[in-house]
């Protein structure tokens, strides 16, 4: 299961099933995410197949979902990823620094525009 990787930008955690085109594979690298995803699937009575595997990053938790349930499962997937997502800039001071720099650039651009016209 070494091909169960989100890619360079880590945009998706799902792929078409390699042998059964009626299924889509959702995969997670942390047990907390997999357990949360599984819990919601069970709550919504969505049929799935579950397996654990190993790859170069460690354990991978795999869910086989029918493509007919894809719309609702995509939403569950987004909820799961969002619940365990880390902030892009985790330090508060760095977040404020980016905001201040952005405002400074906009103000500087406006001043430059009016001075040159």
Backbone torsions as a table, in degrees:
resi	resn	phi	psi	omega
1	UNK	NA	32.0	179.1
2	UNK	-68.4	-17.5	179.8
3	UNK	-85.4	4.7	177.2
4	UNK	-87.2	70.2	-179.8
5	UNK	-129.3	146.8	-177.3
6	UNK	-75.7	-8.7	-177.8
7	UNK	95.4	-174.4	-176.6
8	UNK	-64.4	-44.0	-177.4
9	UNK	-90.4	-4.7	179.7
10	UNK	52.8	53.2	-176.9
11	UNK	-85.6	-34.6	-176.9
12	UNK	-132.3	155.4	174.0
13	UNK	-125.6	37.2	177.1
14	UNK	-145.6	151.3	179.4
15	UNK	-146.6	161.7	172.8
16	UNK	-67.6	146.9	178.1
17	UNK	-63.1	136.4	-175.7
18	UNK	-68.1	-25.1	-176.9
19	UNK	-119.4	-24.7	-178.1
20	UNK	-120.1	104.7	-174.7
21	UNK	-70.7	-6.2	177.1
22	UNK	-83.7	-6.0	-177.0
23	UNK	-119.7	154.6	174.0
24	UNK	-122.4	142.6	179.6
25	UNK	-103.3	124.2	171.3
26	UNK	-105.8	137.8	-177.5
27	UNK	-136.3	147.6	-179.8
28	UNK	-133.0	149.4	-179.7
29	UNK	-103.0	-5.4	177.1
30	UNK	-121.5	142.0	-178.3
31	UNK	-65.4	-36.3	179.8
32	UNK	-60.0	-45.7	178.4
33	UNK	-63.5	-45.1	-178.7
34	UNK	-62.5	-43.1	179.6
35	UNK	-64.5	-40.4	179.2
36	UNK	-65.5	-45.5	178.0
37	UNK	-58.8	-46.2	-179.8
38	UNK	-62.5	-41.7	179.9
39	UNK	-61.1	-44.3	179.8
40	UNK	-67.7	-40.4	177.7
41	UNK	-59.2	-43.3	179.4
42	UNK	-66.9	-38.2	178.7
43	UNK	-62.8	-38.5	-178.5
44	UNK	-87.0	3.4	-179.6
45	UNK	55.4	44.9	177.7
46	UNK	-98.3	126.9	-180.0
47	UNK	-68.7	136.1	176.3
48	UNK	-151.9	159.1	172.0
49	UNK	-112.6	139.7	-175.7
50	UNK	-122.2	141.8	175.3
51	UNK	-151.4	154.0	173.5
52	UNK	-115.3	144.2	179.6
53	UNK	-146.0	172.6	177.6
54	UNK	-119.7	142.6	169.5
55	UNK	-138.0	-168.4	-175.2
56	UNK	-66.5	-21.0	178.2
57	UNK	-88.2	-11.0	-177.7
58	UNK	122.8	-152.5	-178.4
59	UNK	-70.0	145.9	176.6
60	UNK	-127.3	130.6	179.6
61	UNK	-104.9	118.4	-171.1
62	UNK	-109.8	137.7	176.7
63	UNK	-126.1	122.5	174.1
64	UNK	-94.3	118.7	-175.7
65	UNK	-120.8	137.2	175.7
66	UNK	-65.7	141.0	-179.6
67	UNK	-65.9	-19.7	176.7
68	UNK	-67.6	-23.0	178.0
69	UNK	-98.0	11.2	-171.0
70	UNK	-59.4	-41.3	-176.0
71	UNK	-62.1	-48.2	-178.7
72	UNK	-70.7	-36.6	-179.1
73	UNK	-69.9	-34.3	175.5
74	UNK	-60.2	-43.3	178.9
75	UNK	-63.2	-43.3	177.2
76	UNK	-62.0	-40.2	178.6
77	UNK	-61.4	-44.9	179.1
78	UNK	-63.6	-39.8	177.6
79	UNK	-62.2	-43.9	-179.8
80	UNK	-63.7	-47.3	-179.9
81	UNK	-63.5	-41.6	-179.7
82	UNK	-64.4	-36.1	-178.6
83	UNK	-65.0	-35.1	-175.5
84	UNK	-107.3	12.9	-178.0
85	UNK	-73.7	140.4	174.6
86	UNK	-94.7	147.4	178.7
87	UNK	-61.9	148.0	178.0
88	UNK	-61.2	-43.1	174.9
89	UNK	-120.7	101.0	-171.3
90	UNK	-71.7	-28.3	-178.1
91	UNK	-82.9	131.4	180.0
92	UNK	-61.2	-41.9	-177.4
93	UNK	-62.3	-36.0	179.7
94	UNK	-71.3	-35.2	176.1
95	UNK	-61.3	-47.1	179.6
96	UNK	-66.1	-35.5	177.8
97	UNK	-61.8	-43.3	178.9
98	UNK	-63.3	-42.1	178.9
99	UNK	-63.5	-46.2	-179.4
100	UNK	-63.3	-43.1	177.9
101	UNK	-62.9	-40.6	178.5
102	UNK	-62.8	-45.2	178.1
103	UNK	-63.6	-40.8	178.3
104	UNK	-60.8	-41.8	179.7
105	UNK	-65.2	-42.5	179.3
106	UNK	-64.1	-45.4	179.7
107	UNK	-62.3	-44.6	178.8
108	UNK	-60.7	-41.3	179.0
109	UNK	-63.8	-42.2	179.0
110	UNK	-64.6	-45.3	178.4
111	UNK	-61.3	-44.8	179.5
112	UNK	-61.9	-39.6	-180.0
113	UNK	-61.2	-48.4	-177.9
114	UNK	-71.5	-31.4	178.2
115	UNK	-71.7	-30.5	-178.4
116	UNK	-90.1	-3.5	178.0
117	UNK	-110.4	NA	NA
